Amino acid sequence: MAAQRSKTPVAIGIVGPGLIGSTLIKQLSAQARALQNNLLIDLHIVAIISSRAMYLYNQKGCDMDTWQTDMAMGGKPPSLDAFTDFFKGFSNCHNIIVDCTATSLVPSYYARWLSTGIHVVTPNKKLSSGPLDEWTKVRNASRDHGTHFMYEGTVGAGLPVISTLNNLLDTGDEPIHIEGILSGTLSFIFNSFGADKTFSQVVADAKAKGFTEPDPREDLAGTDVARKMIILGRECGLAVEMQQVHVQSLVPPQLADTQSADDFMARLPQYDSTMQGQAQAAAAQGMALRYVGSLDLINRKCRVELKQVPLAHPFANLDGSDNIITFKTQRYNEQPLVIRGPGAGAEVTAAGVFGDLLHVIRMLGDAVK
């Protein structure tokens, strides 16, 4: 009779229990029984830190249904150093820290965590698209210390973009050209923009629906799409930095330095005619405007720009805030590999992070499918 497998103990730390972080905890809570019974994973959230407070638990971890009450009561003053040192008490577990923030501060701890046996999972794009030397330092720490750094959620939220690209690369395929619509915000804007709505009206609608950042210029500048293309480029071996990416901003130069988002939105209608003219010119040629990121891996070029695409093209036939990405490779040459689906939202982003967590645990070799 085969010996019964014991459960794999996993201690989780959550950095940034905001919208994505809290949604992840909710998903973990809903799946806790299945993780225990089906995958033999004994998972506990043992530490949570926000910009206001930090709560450190014992080996049993927090109650995933009432943790917010603990945080509301104050806990300890937040300290990433104390948060890091706390995991020294969990040497009998696999330790994973999940960074659900969008800051640059937290990624500065990744190399330290990875070097001390702590695995890192994150949808935070700042490290993977930031200075190349910092990204290299983290990748080397992961390799040298046998720890895992997972960041599927940085591109396409919960869509399997990075894992698909890595599968292509690991099996010897050679990407030639990668192209996609990778901003849920800009996807919604250009899927909605047409003869019956001005550009400023569509941007205002996107803002009202919560698709944009509080200041829509952050979306319209194209930097978020550029970050995602940098991440994909680096996966393919391009040593690309932000300043090397051609980025077309959709923010009118005269409005780049307006003092507030409200001021920007109030003045944006003054420039509707410019964007309307571009849309009409595209329509006259049977084309549609879409904001596209592209990687030319033959000429080693990265571009993020407003492009005209044929009306029959998949990019012109998206719904809402959907993302889409195409991989033209040596194998997928005549017909590129296409991934399409929701590319924004807390539920799908948290699900992508959750998937990375499970992937790490499976790679550790202690959980069963």
Salt bridges, closest charged atoms under 4 A:
ASP42 OD1 - HIS44 NE2 2.87
ASP81 OD1 - ARG112 NH1 2.80
ASP85 OD1 - LYS88 NZ 3.67
ASP85 OD1 - ARG112 NH2 3.56
ASP144 OD1 - ARG143 NE 2.96
GLU179 OE2 - LYS307 NZ 2.82
ASP205 OD2 - LYS197 NZ 3.84
ASP205 OD1 - LYS209 NZ 2.65
ASP215 OD2 - ARG217 NH2 2.68
ASP224 OD1 - LYS125 NZ 3.18
ASP224 OD2 - LYS228 NZ 3.00
GLU235 OE2 - ARG139 NH1 3.13
GLU241 OE1 - ARG234 NH2 3.48
GLU305 OE1 - ARG303 NH2 3.08
ASP319 OD2 - ARG340 NH2 3.49
ASP322 OD2 - ARG340 NE 3.93
ASP366 OD2 - HIS94 NE2 2.58
